[in-house]
Amino acid sequence: MYGPDGRIPALPADFTPLAIRAVDRILAPASELCDLWGETSDAEEWTRTVTTLRGVLTRAAG
């Protein structure tokens, strides 16, 4: 898993809900990005990674 080496700075309070909405758009059935990844051999890993990201964001939102 990739991540920053240092501490992540505090983010504005409105960042997390916006990020969740962006991830939801990426994972939506009509998403071209999702379609393109679906055509690769890494599709399942990509979906798991983005879904994990959404979970992290959701927990951070409280």
C-alpha positions in Angstrom: 0.0 0.0 0.0 1.3 3.4 -0.9 1.1 6.4 1.5 3.0 9.5 2.6 6.2 9.1 4.6 5.3 12.0 6.9 2.3 13.2 8.8 -0.7 14.3 6.7 -1.7 17.9 7.5 -5.1 18.7 8.8 -7.6 19.1 6.0 -10.5 21.5 5.7 -13.7 20.1 7.2 -15.5 20.1 3.9 -12.8 18.1 2.1 -13.9 14.6 3.3 -17.5 14.8 2.0 -16.3 16.1 -1.3 -13.7 13.3 -1.6 -16.4 10.7 -0.8 -18.6 12.1 -3.6 -15.7 12.0 -6.0 -15.0 8.4 -5.2 -18.7 7.6 -5.5 -18.6 9.1 -9.0 -15.5 7.1 -9.9 -17.2 3.8 -8.8 -20.5 4.5 -10.4 -21.7 2.2 -13.2 -21.7 5.1 -15.7 -18.1 6.0 -14.9 -15.8 5.9 -17.8 -12.8 5.5 -15.5 -14.4 2.5 -13.9 -15.1 1.1 -17.4 -11.5 1.6 -18.5 -10.1 -0.1 -15.4 -12.7 -2.9 -15.9 -10.9 -3.7 -19.2 -7.6 -4.4 -17.5 -6.2 -7.3 -15.6 -5.9 -5.1 -12.5 -9.6 -4.3 -12.4 -10.3 -6.2 -9.1 -7.3 -4.7 -7.3 -8.2 -1.2 -8.5 -11.8 -1.6 -7.3 -10.6 -2.9 -3.9 -8.2 0.0 -3.5 -10.7 2.6 -4.4 -13.4 1.0 -2.2 -10.8 0.9 0.7 -10.1 4.6 0.1 -13.9 5.3 0.4 -14.1 3.4 3.7 -11.2 5.4 5.1 -12.8 8.7 4.0 -16.2 7.6 5.5 -14.7 6.7 8.8 -12.8 10.0 8.8 -16.1 11.9 8.2 -17.5 10.3 11.4 
